[in-house]
Amino acid sequence: MHDFRRLSVWQRAREFAVGVDRLTRAFPRRDGGVVGRQLRRALSIPSNIAEGCGKGSRKETIRFLHMATGSAAETESHLIIASDMGFLTPQVREDYLGHAKAIQRMLAKLIANLP
């Protein structure tokens, strides 16, 4: 349907996922990797966008874009919890939450404007 690599929302989601991965590498050992693993699932945001763009119908594309939106919301929750646990400063949390919200808005626009 679309070349996902040309979509600004996919590019932003990819950058976000890479940033989240880098962020979690600095988590303390006491995490045991649990919170970090959950946050690294942000990788599913650009992956679902790409998969949706590879589908043959508008309905299937929208379904995967909705999954990407849900993954972004899930990542928001993990960021808040990681901050509550002291793994993120409030500033870093707010920066990443802003990116997650921007991706969700971009996805909503894309869904609304799909032909």
C-alpha positions in Angstrom: 0.0 0.0 0.0 2.7 2.5 1.0 6.5 2.5 1.1 6.7 2.6 4.9 10.3 4.0 4.7 9.0 7.2 3.2 6.4 7.8 6.0 7.6 10.4 8.5 5.7 8.6 11.3 7.7 5.4 10.6 10.9 7.4 10.6 10.0 9.0 13.9 8.9 5.7 15.4 12.2 4.1 14.4 14.2 6.9 16.0 12.1 6.6 19.1 12.6 2.8 19.3 16.4 3.2 18.9 16.4 6.0 21.6 14.4 3.8 24.0 16.9 1.0 23.5 19.8 3.3 24.3 18.0 4.6 27.3 17.3 1.2 28.8 21.0 0.2 28.5 21.7 2.6 31.4 19.1 1.1 33.7 20.5 -0.2 37.0 21.2 -3.9 37.4 18.5 -4.2 40.1 16.0 -4.0 37.2 17.1 -7.5 36.2 16.2 -6.4 32.6 12.5 -6.6 33.3 11.5 -3.0 32.8 14.1 -2.5 30.1 12.7 -5.5 28.1 9.2 -4.1 28.3 10.3 -0.7 27.1 12.3 -2.1 24.3 9.1 -3.5 23.0 8.7 0.1 21.5 10.3 -1.7 18.5 6.8 -2.9 17.7 5.7 0.6 16.9 7.7 1.0 13.6 7.3 -2.7 13.0 3.5 -2.6 13.0 3.6 0.5 10.8 5.8 -1.4 8.3 3.6 -4.5 8.4 0.4 -2.5 7.9 1.9 -0.8 4.9 2.6 -4.2 3.4 -1.0 -5.3 3.7 -3.2 -5.4 0.6 -6.3 -3.8 2.0 -7.1 -0.5 3.7 -8.8 -2.4 6.5 -5.8 -4.5 7.3 -3.5 -1.4 7.1 -5.6 0.5 9.5 -5.7 -2.5 11.9 -1.9 -2.6 12.1 -1.7 1.2 12.4 -4.0 0.9 15.4 -1.7 -1.8 16.9 1.2 0.7 16.5 -0.9 3.3 18.3 -1.6 0.8 21.1 2.1 0.0 21.3 2.9 3.7 21.7 0.4 4.0 24.5 1.9 0.9 26.2 5.3 2.4 25.9 4.0 5.5 27.6 2.9 3.4 30.5 6.3 1.7 30.8 8.0 5.1 30.7 5.9 6.3 33.6 6.5 3.2 35.6 10.3 3.3 34.9 10.3 6.9 36.1 8.3 5.9 39.2 11.0 3.3 39.9 13.7 5.9 39.7 15.2 4.6 36.4 14.4 7.9 34.5 14.6 11.5 35.5 11.4 13.5 35.1 12.9 15.5 32.2 13.8 12.3 30.3 10.4 10.8 31.0 8.7 13.9 29.7 10.9 14.0 26.6 10.1 10.4 25.7 6.4 10.8 26.6 6.2 13.8 24.2 7.7 11.7 21.4 5.2 8.8 22.1 2.3 11.3 22.0 3.6 12.9 18.8 3.8 9.4 17.2 0.2 8.7 18.3 -1.0 11.9 16.7 0.8 11.2 13.5 -0.7 7.7 13.4 -4.2 9.1 13.9 -3.7 11.6 11.0 -2.4 8.8 8.8 -5.4 6.6 9.6 -7.8 9.4 9.0 -6.3 10.3 5.7 -5.7 6.8 4.2 -7.4 6.5 0.8 
